[in-house]
């Protein structure tokens, strides 16, 4: 197992993690920004108000993007398992 192979595998793993988490983080960011603008315009300073819309938006995004995320993770996992002989040998 060479250093280049390990670095390439780590690079692919980081890319898959960033790619699969990006939709959820982006949706939560947008939902948090909308709630913050709403709180600023209405002068509502309730700290827990920001959590419920972000949780709902994230769960909705998980339902929408879940199959896509799962396919990317399964592709990466099958790639690792198909190249398992490189790890052992």
Backbone as CSV, one residue per row, in Angstrom:
resi,resn,N_x,N_y,N_z,CA_x,CA_y,CA_z,C_x,C_y,C_z
1,UNK,0.862,-1.167,0.000,0.000,0.000,0.000,0.910,1.231,0.000
2,UNK,0.824,1.998,-1.059,1.706,3.145,-1.198,1.080,4.391,-0.574
3,UNK,1.936,5.363,-0.385,1.456,6.632,0.181,0.502,7.336,-0.780
4,UNK,0.774,7.224,-2.071,-0.105,7.867,-3.057,-1.507,7.279,-3.017
5,UNK,-1.581,5.962,-2.831,-2.878,5.298,-2.766,-3.652,5.745,-1.528
6,UNK,-2.985,5.829,-0.411,-3.637,6.253,0.831,-4.093,7.702,0.731
7,UNK,-3.250,8.556,0.167,-3.620,9.966,0.003,-4.792,10.100,-0.955
8,UNK,-4.784,9.317,-2.019,-5.895,9.348,-2.979,-7.190,8.872,-2.327
9,UNK,-7.100,7.826,-1.532,-8.287,7.316,-0.837,-8.824,8.333,0.161
10,UNK,-7.929,8.967,0.909,-8.352,10.001,1.861,-8.956,11.183,1.141
11,UNK,-8.403,11.554,0.004,-8.946,12.667,-0.779,-10.351,12.337,-1.283
12,UNK,-10.544,11.132,-1.762,-11.869,10.710,-2.216,-12.862,10.687,-1.062
13,UNK,-12.423,10.231,0.110,-13.313,10.173,1.271,-13.741,11.568,1.701
14,UNK,-12.799,12.501,1.739,-13.142,13.881,2.107,-14.086,14.489,1.076
15,UNK,-13.841,14.216,-0.191,-14.713,14.750,-1.244,-16.129,14.199,-1.131
16,UNK,-16.252,12.904,-0.840,-17.582,12.300,-0.691,-18.300,12.895,0.520
17,UNK,-17.582,13.091,1.614,-18.193,13.685,2.808,-18.675,15.101,2.513
18,UNK,-17.845,15.906,1.858,-18.244,17.275,1.525,-19.407,17.292,0.543
19,UNK,-19.360,16.404,-0.434,-20.415,16.366,-1.441,-21.752,15.933,-0.851
20,UNK,-21.733,14.952,0.033,-22.998,14.468,0.586,-23.551,15.369,1.685
21,UNK,-22.694,16.105,2.359,-23.198,16.987,3.417,-23.550,18.376,2.916
22,UNK,-23.112,18.743,1.733,-23.346,20.095,1.222,-24.825,20.477,1.097
23,UNK,-25.690,19.615,0.569,-27.104,20.022,0.470,-27.748,20.290,1.826
24,UNK,-27.463,19.444,2.819,-28.070,19.628,4.138,-27.544,20.889,4.821
25,UNK,-26.244,21.102,4.727,-25.664,22.297,5.341,-26.156,23.555,4.639
26,UNK,-26.260,23.502,3.322,-26.751,24.662,2.567,-28.196,24.998,2.896
27,UNK,-29.039,23.995,2.978,-30.449,24.229,3.316,-30.574,24.770,4.737
28,UNK,-29.815,24.215,5.673,-29.850,24.713,7.053,-29.346,26.149,7.124
29,UNK,-28.337,26.474,6.340,-27.818,27.840,6.299,-28.851,28.815,5.759
30,UNK,-29.520,28.441,4.705,-30.542,29.315,4.116,-31.722,29.475,5.070
31,UNK,-32.148,28.379,5.688,-33.254,28.459,6.645,-32.881,29.325,7.840
32,UNK,-31.663,29.191,8.350,-31.208,30.017,9.465,-31.139,31.484,9.095
33,UNK,-30.699,31.765,7.874,-30.643,33.154,7.411,-32.029,33.761,7.292
34,UNK,-32.972,33.010,6.779,-34.355,33.515,6.650,-34.962,33.762,8.026
35,UNK,-34.752,32.842,8.952,-35.279,33.013,10.306,-34.611,34.213,10.986
36,UNK,-33.324,34.397,10.775,-32.623,35.531,11.375,-33.140,36.854,10.833
37,UNK,-33.389,36.907,9.532,-33.954,38.132,8.941,-35.345,38.384,9.495
38,UNK,-36.143,37.311,9.620,-37.479,37.456,10.198,-37.415,37.959,11.633
39,UNK,-36.489,37.418,12.424,-36.355,37.848,13.816,-35.882,39.292,13.903
40,UNK,-35.012,39.689,13.007,-34.509,41.068,13.037,-35.583,42.063,12.639
41,UNK,-36.416,41.706,11.686,-37.460,42.644,11.238,-38.618,42.728,12.225
42,UNK,-38.903,41.659,12.939,-40.031,41.680,13.875,-39.600,41.921,15.316
43,UNK,-38.315,42.016,15.554,-37.750,42.231,16.893,-38.111,41.111,17.868
44,UNK,-38.295,39.914,17.349,-38.517,38.747,18.196,-37.145,38.198,18.558
45,UNK,-36.838,38.118,19.825,-35.525,37.661,20.262,-35.612,36.321,20.980
46,UNK,-36.388,35.428,20.465,-36.520,34.092,21.039,-35.427,33.200,20.450
47,UNK,-34.566,32.671,21.296,-33.417,31.901,20.822,-33.821,30.550,20.240
48,UNK,-34.883,29.966,20.749,-35.285,28.644,20.271,-36.058,28.701,18.966
49,UNK,-36.457,29.885,18.546,-37.229,30.017,17.306,-36.407,29.600,16.087
50,UNK,-35.121,29.769,16.138,-34.281,29.459,14.980,-34.095,27.956,14.786
51,UNK,-34.243,27.159,15.834,-33.937,25.735,15.722,-35.014,24.941,15.001
52,UNK,-36.260,25.217,15.245,-37.335,24.407,14.668,-37.365,24.515,13.143
53,UNK,-37.332,25.713,12.551,-37.322,25.754,11.078,-36.083,25.105,10.461
54,UNK,-34.933,25.228,11.132,-33.724,24.591,10.601,-33.829,23.075,10.657
55,UNK,-34.392,22.556,11.730,-34.554,21.102,11.841,-35.538,20.595,10.794
56,UNK,-36.652,21.300,10.628,-37.648,20.894,9.633,-37.066,20.974,8.228
57,UNK,-36.349,22.049,7.925,-35.744,22.195,6.601,-34.688,21.128,6.344
58,UNK,-33.901,20.800,7.357,-32.876,19.778,7.205,-33.502,18.403,7.002
59,UNK,-34.549,18.088,7.743,-35.225,16.799,7.552,-35.876,16.711,6.182
60,UNK,-36.462,17.808,5.726,-37.056,17.834,4.392,-35.982,17.664,3.319
61,UNK,-34.839,18.325,3.506,-33.729,18.169,2.564,-33.193,16.745,2.593
62,UNK,-33.188,16.119,3.762,-32.733,14.733,3.865,-33.668,13.795,3.110
63,UNK,-34.957,14.068,3.165,-35.915,13.256,2.417,-35.716,13.450,0.913
64,UNK,-35.468,14.682,0.502,-35.309,14.979,-0.926,-33.965,14.485,-1.452
65,UNK,-32.878,14.809,-0.743,-31.533,14.481,-1.223,-31.009,13.146,-0.698
66,UNK,-31.770,12.463,0.143,-31.316,11.215,0.730,-30.920,10.143,-0.265
67,UNK,-31.755,9.856,-1.258,-31.363,8.820,-2.229,-30.098,9.184,-3.010
68,UNK,-29.952,10.454,-3.349,-28.759,10.906,-4.054,-27.513,10.759,-3.176
69,UNK,-27.648,11.147,-1.915,-26.533,11.023,-0.979,-26.162,9.553,-0.767
70,UNK,-27.170,8.718,-0.619,-26.931,7.294,-0.412,-26.252,6.660,-1.618
71,UNK,-26.641,7.062,-2.817,-26.003,6.486,-4.003,-24.528,6.862,-4.076
72,UNK,-24.187,8.093,-3.696,-22.777,8.491,-3.692,-21.991,7.720,-2.631
73,UNK,-22.580,7.550,-1.464,-21.885,6.802,-0.416,-21.735,5.324,-0.785
74,UNK,-22.755,4.741,-1.394,-22.669,3.343,-1.819,-21.656,3.159,-2.930
75,UNK,-21.573,4.125,-3.836,-20.579,4.060,-4.903,-19.163,4.098,-4.328
76,UNK,-18.933,4.971,-3.358,-17.623,5.061,-2.723,-17.301,3.773,-1.964
77,UNK,-18.283,3.245,-1.242,-18.074,2.019,-0.482,-17.809,0.838,-1.401
78,UNK,-18.558,0.730,-2.480,-18.325,-0.381,-3.410,-16.972,-0.237,-4.091
79,UNK,-16.534,1.009,-4.317,-15.203,1.238,-4.881,-14.129,0.759,-3.919
80,UNK,-14.293,1.043,-2.639,-13.327,0.583,-1.642,-13.334,-0.942,-1.551
81,UNK,-14.515,-1.534,-1.501,-14.602,-2.989,-1.358,-14.115,-3.724,-2.606
82,UNK,-14.311,-3.134,-3.779,-13.817,-3.787,-4.990,-12.302,-3.695,-5.097
83,UNK,-11.706,-2.700,-4.453,-10.244,-2.563,-4.456,-9.637,-3.024,-3.134
84,UNK,-10.310,-3.929,-2.463,-9.849,-4.396,-1.160,-8.510,-5.125,-1.244
85,UNK,-8.254,-5.740,-2.361,-6.990,-6.462,-2.510,-5.801,-5.506,-2.452
86,UNK,-5.995,-4.243,-2.802,-4.910,-3.261,-2.702,-4.574,-2.939,-1.259
87,UNK,-5.591,-3.016,-0.378,-5.355,-2.755,1.034,-4.558,-3.889,1.684
88,UNK,-4.898,-5.099,1.289,-4.296,-6.268,1.943,-2.882,-6.533,1.402
89,UNK,-2.763,-6.431,0.088,-1.495,-6.787,-0.529,-0.493,-5.713,-0.589
